[in-house]
Amino acid sequence: MKLNDVVRTYQKCGYKIKKIQDSYFLNQGWINYSFPQLADIKMNKRLINRLKWKHVLSVIKTISPIKNTYEYILNTDEYPIEHFKQNTRTTIRKSLKNCEFKRPSYDDLLNYGLYINRQTLKLQQRRDKYLTNKKRWEKYVALFYNNEDSYILGAYMERKMIGYMITYEFEGKHIVINQYIDRKYSTYNPINGLLYMLVNQIISEKGRVEISDGIESFSPLPFLNKFKRSMLFERVPVTRIYLIHPVIIPIFRLVIFIYIHIFKRRRIKNQWTQKIIQLYQGYRIISKIT
């Protein structure tokens, strides 16, 4: 899929995506994301000034010698089970033994997929309406189901879809956008089998591939990150900057000053303070790239 195709697809699903200068941005409440979120946006002073005065926070993936996060990338032309560590091999084999993997029917993806989405997002305390709203989910499935640049795989037990995975190809890179399972079947490890089978399917059709399983979450998710590494995805250093509204910057500086210079704390355990420092560090990268 080309950039305009990706933008139109997500706009049809109800996403608020706008073009600013030569780049696209996704607005989700008070946070503004560069779009697609795994594409690098070229920054300049004019764009920075426009964004920082318009939005409370803009999260932008860009290119910089300063790296502050990681993207999980698999770049290979083979994905045999022998390449995995013993524990992961056992998990994959268990998944392959207990589950059937195939392209789900349209109705299965609509109905079972919606149930799985609602279950997963409730646990994660997320509100992505395109995944949980029936009408918006129907639009989403319709746009990806017959798209030649997307791959969709379902995991089944007893004729019931218990998990699914969707990827699409964007500028030569295959991007995993959905990978959810019914938690009642998690002991059968359907997610391992889904990823293993889908990667091998793409390789069989495309040859050598580059697949992205996303960027590390702003909030630490050690279990998820461990899973990606166990499936042979490498942590590739990348840059995410945080454009913070100028009115808020003095508050960030005050909090950091109090904790470091007054409380003399080098190790900060408070999660909110950790996030403020992380955001401020991402904000300071801006001066190095413009």
Beta strands, then each sheet from edge to edge (+ up, - down):
strand 1: 17-20
strand 2: 23-28
strand 3: 31-35
strand 4: 57-62
strand 5: 69-76
strand 6: 100-102
strand 7: 150-157
strand 8: 160-170
strand 9: 173-181
strand 10: 209-215
strand 11: 234-244
sheet 1: 1+ 2- 3+ 4+ 11- 5+ 10- 9- 8+ 7- 6+
end
